[in-house]
Amino acid sequence: MMAPLLSRLTDHGFDITRLRFATRTAIAACIALVLAWLIGLEHPQWSAMTVWAASQPTRGQLWEKSLFRGLGSISGTVVGVLLVLSMQLHPALLVIGLALWVGACTYIGNLQRGFVAYGTVLAGYTAAMVSLLDAAHPDQVLGLGADRLATVLTGVVVATFIGSLFAPKAATGELRQKVRALLTEMIAEAASATPSHTRRRQLLSDLAAIEEGLDPHAAGSIRSRQSIRATRRLLIAATPLLLWKHGDSQPAGFRSHLTAASLALADEDIPETLADLKASAETPGLSPRLRETLTTTGAALADWHADPHARRSVASPATFAPLSVVLHRDWTGAREAGLRAFGALLLFGVLWLVTGWSVGAFMLLGLSVMISLFSTFETPAQMMKSVFKGQLAGVIGALILRWLIWPMAETETQIILFTLPFILIGPLFVAHNKTVAMSFDYNMVLMLMSQPHWPLTGTFETSVAAGLAVIAAPVAAMGAYLTIYPANLKRRLDTLMTTMLHDLSDLAADPKALQTRSHWQARLYHRTLRLVRLSERAARAQTEAQDAALALLNLGHAAMWCHREAQNQGETRMAPHEMAISDSDRRAARAALMRLAHLREDPARARATLVKLQARHAGPEAALLREAVSGIDTLTPLLTTLD
């Protein structure tokens, strides 16, 4: 009987998995609301809001998000109380302090990842929830702040308890199988004498997608974090297999060993795979860059295969060199997000103080959430459209509940009971494909505007005004996202490309670059994956992004080679008698480094210097420099389009 019903729901656009999760969450929200009311907390509906915010589909994610939501709520509540106390000196201190706090939390949150970032951003707008809603009662702020915190923690406890009973563990086995299958194909493609550019682009896209989705799998335990860190190290180490054009100049022997490694990995024979990778890397005459890629991939694969608890004691083959895990951080985007949040809250906060708008606190509260939480999204302005629809639906639901349903109640108990069906409507919004994007905001705003107190007070006009203030927040946030450091994919792509160019300049100018080589490579590889992932979602062609990433990698390795030349630490050349490096060779390498450090300002001079340097060498060195020159040709048209 249940199966036909579920089938009909699926046919009508409902996702059954989401429906189950949302129904469980809605029931937990109802329990939290009733429990907070029975305890006697002033705003029990906040417990239900917390359940919606804290619930996660897997157990590890639930525990970690609940932890950071609790920590963020505590710190935000403390700051909120301090802001209310400060406004007794002057009301402007509340607005200035709130703008500074939310701006700082937004800045830091944009530099972090996963639930840590969520907790940091949450600390920002939690202070807004406490200070703005309690500003009218500064003499009671400590008690009210404690009430707010107790309400949130009640929701966290309920969400964690219910979720722990029903939420499954993360399916790590499926992820490992996916990574193994991808690496198998990558090695096979690298071994091919006739590589398919289309196939390589697809594999690189798959690689970037898997890497982007790793963080949720790390939630919940130290062992999970170790496992995901090893997985990320493996993916980053293997990235050059798809980027570099190995060409026909490589010895044929390395291909046979790589093919054997691919077959062994497909059979899940990791020791044999490692042996074949080592044999391939030791092929005489192999390009130094390709040898380095194979050795770091082998080291990462050995680490990934080891048991997480024994990982530090597992010895990789001596040939294999370690690779760091250094992740991309968008410092420019974080700074812009922080300044945007600070400026928007300061502007509308001043307008609130000047006009004395009675429900302006609701608008400022909503804006603090919109301008901070959604700044971590790639297209926040577009997100505001769905947020507006969800909040509008939530306001309408709250008005219906308050003015059509609650007047029929005769006690506060009946008010609570009448509220529960409106919470249970939420799963339908979550489960349907057309309303899932707006569902979270419907559930949150419905609770935000539904204060279950008996006897009922207020007027319909006041409720409408509060509702208008709430839905004005995403409109104001959209305006900020569109006008203050416009947050869109093209700008993020340009910023990332500019960051990678700065990395190259810093690398060329750093006399200690050889000591930080592993650090530089890992960060650039990760930024390459990020560039590929972003390019798939924007108008810019994916091929263009990959070509630019390849060009920067080639130039980076050319800079590393020049550093070794300049410091008399060159790699083996075509013949032993060529090991000696003349003073003129060192001067030429230093000149190339100087030009690469100013590549963006004068790419033509950098190209000319590399061409001259290439003419002085033969074999692998000449090939490396030739590809670096080609990289400048690829980047030159793009340099004029960057901000």
N, C-alpha and C positions, 0 to 999 in steps of 0.2 A: 504493500500500500504506500509506503514511504518512497520507494524508488520511482514510481510514476510521477509523484508530486515533485520530487527533486528534478526529474527530467523535464517537466513542464516549466519549472522555474528557470532552468538552464536555457531552455528555448526562448524564454522571455528576457534574456539578458542578465540573469543573476549568476554570480559566481558562488558555487556552493561552499567552497573552502573559506572564502571571505565571510559568507553568511554564518557559518559555524563559529568562526573566530569572533565576529561582531556580536553574535547572540550571547556567547559566553561573556564577552566584555560588558554588554548591556546589563546582563544579570548581575555581574559583579558591581557595576555602577549603581544599580538599585540597592544592593546590599550595603554598599558604602554610604549611600544617602540615608538609608534607614538607621544604620549604625551611628553615623555622625549626629543624626537628630536625637537618637536615644541618649547619646552621651551628653547632649545639651549644647553642642557647638552652635555658634550663631549663624554660620553660613554652611549648613550641611551639604548644599548642592555643590560646593567646591570639591568635596570628596568624590562625587560622581565625575566631575570634570577631570580630576586627577587620575581616576581609573581609565578613562578614555585616553588620556595622554601617556600613561605608563604601560599599558598592556602591549605585549609583543607576541608574535606567533610562536616563538621558541623559548625554551626555558632559560637558556643562557642570556639571550637578549633581554628577557623580562627582568632577570636579576640585576643585570648591569644597568639597565635604564632606570630601574627603581632606585638603585644605589645613588646614581648621579642626580636623579630628580630630587631625592631626599637631601643630598648635600647642597644642591643648587637652591632648594627651597629654604634651607636653614640660613645660608649666607645671604640670600636675597631678602629674607625677612629681617635679619639684623640690620642690613643697610636701609631697608624701608622704614624701620622704626627710627633710625638715626635721622633720616630725611624729615620725618614728621616732627621730630624734636627740633630740628634745625629751623623749620619754618616759623617757629615761635620767635626767632630772632628777626627773620624777614621772610615773607612768602616766596620771594624770588630764589632763596636758597634751595627750596624744594625743587623747583624747576631746573635750576642750574645743576644741582647735585644729581638729580635723576638723569638728566641728559648726559652728564659725564659718566655716570655709572653704566647706563645702558650702552653708551658708545664704547666704553672700555671693554665690557663683556662681549659686545658684538665683534670688536676687533680681535680679541683673544680667541673667541669661538670660531672665527673664520680661519684661524691658523691651526686649529685642532681637528681631530677626526672622530667619527663615531659618537658614542654616547657621552664622551668627555666634553665634546663641543656642545652637545645638547644641554648638559648640566651647566656649562658656563653661560650660555645664552639665557637659559632659564633663570639663573641667578639675577640677570639684568631685569627681565620683565616681572619677576616675582617682587622685586623691590617696588616696581610701579604699582602692582596690585595692592600691596600693603599700604604704601604711602598715599596713593591717590584716593583709595576708598576709605582711608582712616583719617584723612587730612582734616575733616570737620570735627574730630574728637581727639585733639592732641593730648588732652589730659588722661585719656584712656588708652593711649597707643600701645603701652606694654601689654595690657590685657588683650587688646584686639589683635596685636601681632602674634601673641601666643595662641590665640584662638585660630588665626589663619594657618599657622604652622601645624597645629594639632589636626586641623581639618585636612590639610594636604597629606600629612603623614598617615592619617586614617585611610585615605584613598590609596596611598602607596602600599600599605600593609594588606589591604583587601585585594588589590590587583595582584600583588605578589603571591598571596596565599591561593587565590582561585586559579591564577595562571600556573602555579607550580603543580597543582593537582591535575590539570588538563593539558597544558602546553607540552608538546614533544621536545625532545632534545634535537639540536641541529644535526642534520644529516651530513656529517663530515665525510663519510665514505663516498657519497655521491660526488662531492667536490673533488676528492683525491682522484677518483676515477676520471673525472672530466679533465683535470690537470694532466694526468698521465696520458690520456688519449691525445690531448692537444700537443704535448711535448713530442709524442711519437710522430705525429704528422710534421711538426716543425723540423725535427732531425731528418726525416725522410726528404722533405723539401730542400733542406740545405745540402743534402747529398746528391740531389738531382743534377745531372749534367745539363739539362734543359729546363731551368726553373720557370714556373708559371707566375707571372707578375700578378695575375688575377687571384691565383690561389694564395700567394704570399700576402696580398692585401687582406683577404678574408681571414687568414690565420692570424694576422696581426690585429685585426678587429676583434676576433674571438679572444685573443690574449688580453687586449686592453679591457674587454668587458668582464672577463673573469677577475682580473686584478682589481677593477673598480668595486666589485662586489665581495671582496674578501673580508672587509672589516666586520660585518655582522656575524660572520662565523667565528670571530675571535672572542666574542662576548661570553662572559660567564665563568671563565677559569683561566689560570695561568697556563695550563697545558694547552688550551685552545689558542691562546696568544702565541705561544711558542710554535705551535703547528702552523698557524697562519703566517707568522713571520718567516718561517722556513719556506712556505709556499710562495710568498711574495719574493723572497730572495731568488728562488728558482726561476720564476717568471721573468724577473728583471734581468737575471744573468743570461737567459736564453733569448732575450729580445734581439740582439744583433744577428742571430741566425737568420732572421727574416728581413733585416734591413740591408746588410751588406751584400753587394754583388760580387760573389766570389770569382766568377769568370772562369775561363778555360786555363788560366795560368797556374792554377793549383795542381799539385801532383794527383794523379788518378788514385793512388793508394788511399788517400784520406776519404774518398767517396765510398770505397768498399767497406771501410771500417765504420763510417757513419751509417751506412745502410744496415750493417749488422747490428749496430747499436739501436737503430729504430726497431728492427725485428725483435731484438731481445726485450726492449721496453714494452712492446706490444704484448709480449708473453709474460710481462711483469717480472722479468728476471733482472733485477736491478744490479746485482754484482757483475753479471755479464755485460750489461749496458755500460757500467762504469769502466770496465776493462776495454771495451771497444772504443769508448770516447777517449780514453788515455792513449790507445794505440793510434787513433786518428790524429790526436794532437801532436804525437811524436813523429808523424810522417816527415821524412827529410824534405826540405825545400818548401814547407808549408808557410804561408804568410804569417808573420808574427801576430797580426791582429786576429786572424782566425784561430791560431793556436791559443791565444789568450781567451778567446770566447769559449772554446771547447773546454779548457781547463776550469774556468770559473763556472761553467754550466755543470761540469762533472762534480765540482765541489758542492755546489748548491743541491744537486740531485742526491748526493750521498747524505747531506744534512737533512734533506726533506724525507728521505727514506728511513732515517734513524728514528728510534723511539723517542718521543718528546722528552721523557724524563732522563734519557741517557744521551741526549743530543750533544752536550758539551764534551762528553768523554769519547764520542765516536771519532775515530781518526779517518780522515779522507786520505786517498792516495797522495803521495808526496808531490806528484805533479800538479795537483789541483790547488789553486790559490783561492783564498776566501774573497767574497764580495760583500761589501757593506749593504745595509738596507737604509737608504737615505731617501726620504719621501719628499715630493714636491710640496712646497708651502707657498701659497699665493700672498706674499707680503703686500704687494700693491693692492690687490683686491680687498685684503683685510683692512688695510689702512683706509681705503675709500669707503668700505662698509661702516667702519667705526665713525668716520667723519659724517657720513650720511645720516646715521642714526642720531648722532649728537646734534647736528644741525636741524633735523626735522623735529625732534622733540623740543629743542630749545625754541624754535619758531612757534610751534603750536602751543607750547607751554606758556610763552609770553602772551599769545593771543587769548589764552584761557584766563590768565591773570588780569589782563586789561579789560576784557569784555565781561568777566564774571559769569560766563555761561554756566548755568546750574548743572548741566550734565556734561560739561566739558571734560570732567575727569574720566568718564567712560570713553570718550573719543581718544584722549591721551593714553589711556590704558591699552586700548586696542591698537593704537599706533605703535606703542612700545613693543608689542608682540610682532606686528606685521613688519616693522622696520629692522628688527633684530633676527628673529627666528628664520624668516624667509630670505634673508641676505645670503644664507649658505646655499640656496638653490641656484641653479645655473641661469634660469630666466624668471626672476622673482616678479617682474612686472606682469608677465603672462599668468603667473600663479594667482595674482591678485584678482583676476576675473573669476576664477573658481571660488576663491575665498569670499568674494563679495556675494556670489550666489548662495553659498552655504550660510553665510551670516544673515543674509536676508531671510532665508528659510527659517533659520533659528529664531530670528526676531519675530517673524509671523507666528511660529509655533509658541513662543513665549507669550505673545499677546493673547493668542487663543486660550492658552492654559490659564493665564491670569484673569482674563475678563469674561470668559465664557464657561470655564470649567470650575475654577476655584470658588466663584461665588455660590456654587451649589453646596460647598462644604460647610459643615457646622462645627467642626473641630480642626485643630492642627493635624491630628492623625489622618483625617480624611484628605487634607491638602496633600500630605505626603503620598497617600495611596493614589490620589488622582494624578500625581506627577509621574508615577511609575510607567503607565502605558506610553507616555510621550517619550520616555527614555527608551522603551522597547521598540519604538518605531525606528530608532537609529540604525539597527542592523540592516533594514531594507535599503537605506541610503548607501550604506557601506557596500552592500553586496551587489547592487546594480551597477553595470558598467557605465551608465550615463550619469550617475550621481555620485560615484565613489570619490571623485575629486573634490566635491563640496561637502562630503559627509562629515568629516572631522569638525569643520567649522559649524555645521548645523548642531551637532551634539554639544559642542562647547558653549556656543552662544545661548542655546536653549537653557542650559544650566546657569550660565552667568546672569541672565536676566530673570531667573525664577527664584525669588527669595521666599521660602515657605514659612511665613510668619502669620500667626493668628492673634488678634483679628487683622483682617486685610486693611491696608492703608494705601494712600496715594490716589492719584487720578489717572484716567486713561490718557490724558494729554501728556502727563509726566512720563508715562511708560513709552508713549510714541516718541517723545523727545529723546529719551534714553536709547531707544532702538535706532533712531536716526544717527545719534552720536556714535553708536557701535558700528554701523555700516559705513559711516563716513571714514573710519580708520583705514580700510583697504583702499579707498579712493585716494586718500591723502598719501598713503604709502606708495601707490602706483605712480602718483605724480613725482614723488621723491625718487623712485627707482628710474623713472624716465628722464629726469632732468639733472639730478645730482650724481655725477659719475655714472652715467647710464649703464645699468647692469644687463648685458646681453651676451650672447655667445660670441659674436664677432669681437667684442671688446675683450672678453676673456681669452680668446685665441690670440689676439694681438698682444695682450699682456704676457701670455705664456711664451710666445715667440720672442718678445723683447727680453724676458727674463733669461731665456736660453742664450740669447746673444750676449747678455751681460755676463753669464757664466763663462762663455768662451773668452770674452775680453779679460775677465778676472783670472782665468786659467793661464792665458798667455802672459799676463803681467806678473804672475805670482812666481817668485824665484824658488819657492818650496813646493811647487806643484807636484813634483815626483813623489813626495812623501804623502800626499793626499789623493793619489791617483784613483784608488778604489772608491773613495768617497765621491769624487767628481763623477766617475763613470756611473755609479749606482743612481745618483741624483739625476743625471742627464737621461739615463735609460727610463727612469720612472716618469720624468717630464715628457719623454717621447711618447710613452703609453698614454699619458694624459692628453697630449696634443692630438693623438690619433682618435681618442674617444670623443673629444670635443668636436673634432672636425666632422664626425659622422652626424652630428646633430645640428650642424650649421650649413649655410649655403656654400661655404668654402669646400672645395673638392677634397676628398680624403687622400687622393694621390698627391696633391700639392702639399698637404701636411706631412705625409710620409717622406716625400722628397726633401722637404726642408729639414726634417729630423735627421735624415741620412746625411745631408750636407753638414749639419752641425756636428754630428758624430765624427765624420771624416776630418773636419777641421780641428776638432778637439784632439783627436789622435795625432794629427799632424803637429799640433802644438806640443803635445807630450813628447813626440819624437824630437822636436826642435830643442826642448828643454834638455833631453839627454845629450844631444849633440853639443849644446852650449856648455854643458857641465862635464863633457868628455865621458858620457855614460851611454854611448850609442849601442844599438843592437848589432848583432853579427851581420856583416855585410856579405856581399857575394863571394868573397874569398878572404882567407885569413890575413893576407898581406894588406888588406884594405882596412884593418882595424884601427890603424892610427888616424887620428883626427887632426887636421891641420888648423892653424890659427884662422885661416881664411874660412874654413868650414864652420868654425865656431862663430865667427863674426856674421856669416850668412844666416846661421840659425837664429842668432840674437836679433838680426834685422827682421827676419820673418816673424818672430815673436812680437816685436814692437809693432809691426804692421797689423798682425792679427788682433792685438789689443785695441786697435783703432779701426777695426773692420767696418763697423757701421758708419763711421764718419767718412772713410775713404776706401771703399772696396776695391777700386781700380789699382791703387798702389799696393794693397795687400796681394792682389792677384799677380801683379807684375813681379813682386818679390818672390812669391812661391814658384812662379815659372822659372825664374833664374836659379832658385835653389834646386828645383827638379833637374835642371840641366847639368848639375854638378854630380848627380848620382845615377845609379842604374839599379835594376832588379826591384826587390820589394820596396825599397825606399822611394824610388822613382814612381812606382805605382801608387804608393800612399800619397805622395805629393800631387800626383796627377789627379787623383780623386778629390783632394782638397781644393785644387784649382776648379774642378768641376762643381764642387760645393759652393764656391763663391759665385760662380755663374748662376747657380740655382737660386741663391739667396738675394742677389743684387736686385731683381725686380720687386722682391717682397720688402726690401728695406725702405723703399719710398712710400709704402702703404701703411707702415706702422706709425702709431701715434708718437 
